């Protein structure tokens, strides 16, 4: 028992097989069934969290919509306050003009919070036809699936490990990180929210966007209207 306890303290990530191999290498000839019984009696079993099986993804190719509110993209980002506590942001943008629709900031952003943010956007905008998202736990939640079906919104999942299929929001995230997250020491969530709101307004109304012909998102929308 002492051998196994010392091994577990020294190498907490080792499982039974690695411990048993180490004991054999040290010349111990104990039967593996006996060692396993002791291993279990000491409650050293390492729980292996099974990976959630995702359905096969057949993403629709990334195309720029021809009008506002046809397709939105969503993604999460993570960062830390000056105190070291981590927080997250939920970023939502309009794929047509790259407009920043929402940057929700909090320590936790579960599926219910994602839905609430989307409902608030839809209350003062036309709802989108599609939402392009990755396979994060909040996005593959049954709550979001039911919500999307209720609103007749198609969830376009990208393939796991293929962030380029969500390139528009990834580029948005990069700009937000460079302009805000990497530039400030945040003292509180309110500090993050204040700077994020100011940045979103500037991004939408002042910042020239190369993909939009050198104009900001809202100006592009204005010029595109008949």
VENCORKA-V492261 format. One line per field, one symbol per residue. ss: DSSP state (h for helix, s for strand, l for the rest). psi: psi as a letter, one per 40 degrees, with the letter a starting at -180 (. if undefined). A space follows every 10 residues. Layout:
BEGIN
ss = ???
psi = ???
END
This chain:
BEGIN
ss = lhhhhhhhhh lllllhhhhh hhhhhlllll lhhhhhhhhh hlllllllll llllllllll llllllllll ssssssssss lllllsssss ssssllllls ssssssllll hhhhhhhhhh hhhhllllls ssslllllll lhhhhhhhhh hllsssslll llhhhhhhhh hhhhhhhhhh hlllllllhh hhhhhhhhhh hhhhhlllsh hhllslhhhh hhhhll
psi = dddddddddd geehaddddd dddddeehfi hddddddddd defehhhhhi hhhiihhgih ihihieiied hiiiiiiiai ideehiiiih hhihddefhh dighhidhgi dddddddddd dddeiiiidi hhiafiddde iddddddddd efhhhhhiih egddefdddd dddddddddc deeihhdidd dddddddddd ddddedhhhd eefeiidddd dddei.
END
